[in-house]
Every structure is written in C-alpha cells, then in structure tokens.
Amino acid sequence: MKVGVVVQRYGTDVGGGAELHARYIAEHVARHAEVRVLTTCARDYVTWRNEFPVGIESVNGVAVERFPVAKERDAEDFGRRSTHVFTRQHSLHDELEWLDSEGPLSPRLIERVAAARDEFDHLLVFTARYYHAYHAARAVPDRAILVPTAERDPALGLGLFAPVFRGVRAIMYNSPEERASIQAVSSNDHVPGVIVGVGSDIPQDVDAARARRAFAFDGPYVVYVGRIDANKGCAELFDFFARYVNGHSAPPLLVLIGTRVLEIPAHPRIRHLGFVDDADKFDVIAAASALIMPSYYESLSMVALEAWALGTPVIANARCDVLLGQCLRSNGGLYYRTEQEFAGVMDRILDDPDLAGTLGRNGRDYFDRHYSWPVIEGKYLDMFARLTAAPPTHRMEPVPGWLARRRRTLAPATDVVAGLPTGPAMDTAAPRGAIA
Amino acid sequence: MAMDHSQHGRRGGHYNNRSRRGGGADRRGRDRPQAPTAEQAPRTERVDVEQIMREIRGRISQRSGVDLSNQQIQELAARRLEAVLDPRSIKPGLLDELRRSAGERPSQPEPATAQPPLFDEVLLYDSPNGLLRFLRKLLNPILRLLINPTPIAHALAVQGRLHAEAATRAADQERRQAEWNALHYEILQRLVRESARGSLEAESLAHRVESLGAKVDFNDRRVRGLEGTQVRVPRQTDASTPAVAIPGPTPTATQSSTPIPEEPGTPPAEGQSTPGSDGTRRRRRRRRGRRGAGIAAGPPMEGAPIASSTTPGETDADEGFDQEPGDDQEFEEVPLEARSPAPAGEPTTPEPEPPQAALPPGEPTPGSHEE
C-alpha cells in the first residue's frame, strides 16, 4: 500500500499544530505502508516564502517532495479579500481569489498530485482551508482522504469548501465538534468519516523535578504552551490572571512557553520561557498544577492532549466548543467563561491537589483510550481497508461555470458560521446539544 | 459524568502499571502526588467536572451576593457611565464620540502625498497658455528692471513649507488626542464597571454583616437563656444532689470541692471563703462577669443562687469576662432536658426565656417591656 500525504509545510522544525499532526501521522503510517509527503518549500505560514530546497529529501525516514510556492502571500491583499468574503455578500469567484491570496500558491504541487492519481492508493490531504488542499482534493477526489483540521472560524463558512467536504473519499475528523460543524455546513453525512485526532510522542524520561530545578520554580504554577497571540486568547488570559493574583497572598506563577507575538505584560508572576525543546516542554507541563488553554478556536489542541498524557489537568476556555467537549468527555479538566469562573477554577485546582490529581488521571485515561498511537494507527488502517474494499459511491461536484462563479449569491462567511450549532458534542453518535 | 466501577478497576490497574509507556518511572516526576491506594482509587476517580463547575458557579453567586452575570454588570455600569458623563452638562455628542473613538483604531495621519510643489521663480511666469508664457518671458527683463521677484518667490516657498509642516503636526496631534480619548474612555469605563461591581459586593456584604449580626445576637440571647435555666436547676431537682454546682473537671472533684448551700436562695455568711479548686473559682467569676456587677451587689433573688453565693471579695476583683477554653463545654455537659423549662419533646426550640434576675439591668430582654 502506498500512501501520499499532502500538506502545506513539512519538517521537524516547522511549528504549527496541523503540520505537526501531518508529520506524526506520516511517520506512524509509514510503519504500515509506503509513505511519501508532497509539500511546498515554505517554512513560514504567513509569507509562504520558499526556504526549503526544491526536490526530494528524507525526514525521519519519510520521503518528502518539495515544490516551490509561485507567489508569496500579500498580507494586505489577503486581509482585504478576507474582509470582503467574511463580512459581505460575495461570489464564488471572490472566494477562489481569496484562496489564491491565502496560499500557499503552488501550481506545481497540484500538478504533481494530479499526476500521482495511479501512484498512490490513498492521499491524506491536510488542512482544508488552504489552496493546496482544495485543489489537491479536486484533482484526485476518489483517492483524497481529507484531514480538515477545521476550526470554528469564518473560513469554515465559505461556500467553496462545502463541495470538497461532500466530494472527497473520506474525512478523518479531529473531534466530534469538528465533525458536527462540517456536517452542518456541507451536509456530507454520506462521506465516510471517523473521529481520529492525533497522538503524541511523549518521551519516557519526563521528570517534573528536573523542570523545577532547571527553571527554579519554587511554588505552584500553571503553564500555557503555544503561540503567545491574541488570537489564541492570551490577552484575555493575561488580564484574568493579573486580576486573579492581585487578590492572593501567595499567588501562583503563570509560565509561558512559545513564540511571542503579543506583548507580554511585565508582571512579577508571569514568566516567559520562550521556545524550549520538547524535553523541557514535557517536564514543565508535568510539573505544572494545570495547563491553561485560553484559545477560542481549536480543532483538537494537541498540547491539551499532551498534558493529559502526562497526568496534568487542563483549564480550558469554555467558549471553545472542542476544548469544552474534551473536558466534559474526559472529566480531565475544568473550564471558564468569565473572570470569576477563571478565579474559581484556579482556586479549585490549586487548593485541592486530590481533585487535580483525579482530573489528571482521568485525562491520562482519556488519552490512552482515544489518542494513544495504536488506537490512532488502527483507525487510519481501518479506513484504508474500508476504502480499498468498497468503490467510491459519490463524486466531486464540478466547479460552476464562468458566469455562475461571478454571481454574488453567497452569504458572508461569518453569518454562515454563526448559524452553525454550538456547544460540545457529548455523544459522538448523536446531534449536539448546547451545554451551559 | 460519573465513571462506573468497571472503569475504575481498569483505570486503577493501568495507572499503577506505569511501565506500559512510562518505562517504569512516573512521568510526572518524583514530586508529584503518588498514585492513590486501592481503597482511595474508586472514590477519587469519580469526579464530574460539570458538578464541580456548578459548585464553583454557585460559590461565585454566593460571593457576589447578587445573581448578576458579567453582562448584566456591564450593562449596569454602562448606565452609571451615562450618569457620570451627563450629556446635558458636557458637549452633546461627546459621549458617542468617545465611545466610537474607543472602539476604533486611531486613524493614521495621511502620508504627505499631496505636498504642494516647491514654489520658485519660474512658477511666477508659468501659464497653461503658450503665447502668454512666451510674452511673459519676452517682457521679463523689463519687469526685472522695475522689481526683484526672487525674494517674493522665496517667501512664498517658505510659507508653503511651513503650511505643510503645520498640517503634519496638526494631524499628529489629532491622532494622539484620539488615542488619549480612547484611553481615557476605556479607563473611565473600567473604573465605573469596577465601582459598580464593588458597590454590588459592598451591598451584599452589608446584608451578610446584618445577617451575621442577627445570628450573633440570637446566639448571645441563647447563651444567656441557657445560663438562666442552668441556675434554676437546683430548684427542680432534689436538694440533696449537688445540682447547683457547676460541673468541674471531674464529677468527683465538683462534688467534693464545691460547697452546696442548703437553701439555694440563701447567701453564705459574710466573709465565708469558698474552698475549691482554681478552676471552680474561675468559672464562678466568669459567670458573674457575664451577668454584670449589679447582680452580685443586688439583693439575693430567687433563682439566682450562684450570684448570691459568691463571696464579696470576689465581686470587686472579678468584674470581667475571663473566657477560657472549655467554658462553653461545661454547660453542654448538663442535659438540655434538665436545664431547659421547655417540654422534652422540643429540645431544639428557641432559647428559653432567661430569668429576669439573671440579666444585668438595662439589658433588653424578651418580654421585659411587659413588666
């Protein structure tokens, strides 16, 4: 069996959840099949500048073919087009231009994918919202297994993605919430799909005491891991945390790990460690009282799963359906919507080590049951076997004609997303219901 | 989401078997809490985050005293802000302007693309009409015989440059002013919101203080009532039993060390000392202190044998309330049925009416106004 992986960026030093997800899947599927990755030469997702050399290389034993990006992203143009399609009535042509503007614009990658129709048994196409995924899925719909990694952001409401969700051979969802959103936006119940997610390579020698020694942590702390960005809810986190520690005689520390995009307030109880290697990251998470995930939009949150794998409870932003759903399903974390709830949750976790331990153990059990590598690999292999055994029962809808593409009939994407069902999906087989 | 027992068993086993993925060592490190014991595991694993969140929200509601959401508090604060920035006393429309400017990013000054061309002497003779331009050029030497246009052109050029600089400065000032306005509005809004929140909390705390005060008052009366019934015990029991004696450290010590007047209402002879332990003396002092000096100095009254049985010397020295550990406990040792005049079937009814003689003068007592 030969499996292709199509992804926007690829490399051991490439940051980003979806890219890491793709690499982990490629490396683990490679134990059961021949895997080849088709990707671009870009390293930076903002500009898509060509930084890797064109050609074939091996990354952790997986063959990787890189194709150049024809045009870097023009941030101003992309911003203007985004505003247009997200907030105004528009046409499919506008959306296609938005997609070109978003990138990574690599026609050679798409040509390669189209030419590889008979070369691969299955093509895993990552991250639905990008140019490469849209065109790759349309080029080989009967082989394309989409891994959407879709968040509840306005891009999900764009009309051009619905036919892709309906036309690919199968979809590997990250969470029940993601599946519910995609099914609501595209009515693709007929497309085979399974909720998989991704595992994590937790090192065996994680040592919480080592982190305390190395970083001189002398008291309880909570940790945030990820890009320190207002889009990730960090501004709200800083605000809530600063107010929380003001009323405490022995306040905890907020430890930040990740690249700084947002200015970090100069607060004595906030400490930024910068970008640390994986060993330190896992040590710090293991020694923390809790991991905080303040993000409003997540399709999976690998770092939350890693925390649970280490037995650390999670404090999540309840406005993110996926995180809320994970907390409820795992009984491994608490959540907050308001500043008062944030303070209450922090108090509860820090003041009650028994509860924190129980939540952490529940989280670890949840991780083992759903996100351990044997489970993940098994789901992928099952899907490959299922698709190989049965011929495709549906086809990709063709792109509308020249005139139809220019009719301004599509609603603003934000309006579409606002109309999607909200709340965590507690029962993976049943429609969702909102949970207060 | 409660876990069933089968899961607990499986989970507990897995949790203890760290070698599966952790290579034998606890990945959380040595300073993490250890795994629960077999007895603890089923109890601790059963946790429902929804229930915990309900408890946390309940506590938040209790603490704030009012069941207002953040949104409602903000709306309340917005109304207060309207009151603070009374539109009648300030420039009409200013509030809207501030609110708008707070929500918008301050506009950047326009780049100086429309810079007027530098004024020079050539412009003086320029014209779109070619013939006119030719005539001016032809007659230019004659003009120069009459006046010197160069300083005029220079002055105009300087003036144009100054105008451009002033315009840039004005735009910059306007931008900064807009930023300040936004900042001030934001600060003001936050202050009003916090003050609204604070006043709500203060109101809630005042209610709680009032409630706690009422409880303290109630308990105080109850204690007095119990003390009052305590002193009535000898009248209801056999005179030969040492019921009047306050229970001491041990019943034996009490019986042997406390003198029992033959008639409860009869004061002891003047100068009679009370043999007994220090503890007994202290208890008597405390009780007398609670009742005030008036009782000890007053005439012996029915139902007040302890007050009347104290020695005069003690009265002067021990006016205070010397609370000691275990003071309350000594009253608890006497069964309520024996102390309370209430029927035995109603042991938890409100405190019995304390006898009038047991209260200090001026102390408001239930039913005192009826006398």
Interface residues (C-beta under 8 A of the other chain):
Chain A: I202 Q204 D205 V206 D207 A208 A209 R210 A211 R212 F282 D283 A286 A287 L310 G311 T312 C327 L328 R329 N331 G332 G333 L334 Y335 T338 E339 Q340 E341 G344 V345 R348 P353 D354 L355 G357 T358 L359 G360 R361 N362 R364 D365 D368 S372 I435
Chain B: M1 M3 Q7 R11 H14 Y15 R21 G22 G23 A25 R27 R28 G29 R30 D31 R32 P33 P36 T44 E45 V47 D48 V49 E50 I52 M53 I56 R57 R59 I60 S64 S69 N70
